[in-house]
Amino acid sequence: MKKNYRNLFCLIAISLFTFFGCKKDVISDAGYDYVDDNHAYIKVISAAPYYASSIGVTDSIDVYQAGSKLTGASIGYGGLFPYSINPTSTNINNLYSQATIGKQNLFLLYADSSSRIIYNMNFEGGKYYTFLLTDSLNSTDNSKRMVLTDDWSTVTSDTNQFKIRFVNAVSKDSAISQTAVDLYSANDGVIFSNQSQFTSTSFAAANYLSKNDTFYVTRTVSDQTLPLSKRTVLAKLIVPTQSFTVSGLVSKRVYTFYYYGNGTIASGAKARTLGYYINQ
């Protein structure tokens, strides 16, 4: 993580509401800004571009635990559960859904009731988990299915900082011999480097300063000092200042940037994309 990294801000409100602002998740979807050791907390991100079509169903997912349905409205591709409402609010709601601790089965049910994905989990009390769905849902390796423990230790109280991590969850990649990518800031250069497919960085503190920025996923190069103009850009995310009424990235929060979709195509609904979500 680059030590002097700063200048992250917000996606405009329409990006948030387009994907998940209209959902009405009504069960177990309250937000949690504290740790309750009697429960675990889960988030589900739908980032598998072709899994549903490969089994002949639509991208419509519901989440169950211990026989209870957690989702209200189903999750479509690019959506998440639970959704966040106002990222700039001091009281963000619906960041994680409450889950029962101990050995539990978490089910993802696609549109066809017979198309069920099972995660055999041992949820720890007070822990946060993200299920970032990829086309490797049938794998027995939870790392390829992108089951992430969201361990950011503490939320910084410093108004000049926030925390960030980067996940390479792309389901396909156009490179033959080298598939690692970097997360690159137009303002500050390389933030995270050499991130291979189906891997995640740890959370790291970043400096916060009011200035526009654009973030790029680029192919990893041997010389990390190379400017953007000499890199292969795979995806980008424009992050404007906080002048918008509802914006995404603010100080004292925790975020995950993730690269997902079909890495072999640059346009279309399932194309390679850089997104983010709020952890805390």
Secondary structure by P-SEA (a helix, b strand, c coil): ccccccccccccaaaaaacccccccccccccccccccccccbbbbccccccccccccccbbbbbcccccccccccccccccccccccccccccccbbbbbccbbbbbbbcccccbbbbbbccccccbbbbbccccccccccccccccccccccccccccccccbbbbccccccccccccbbbbcccccccccccccccccccbbbbbbccccbbbbbcccccccccccccccccbbbbbbccccccccccccbbbbbbbbcccccccccccccccccccc
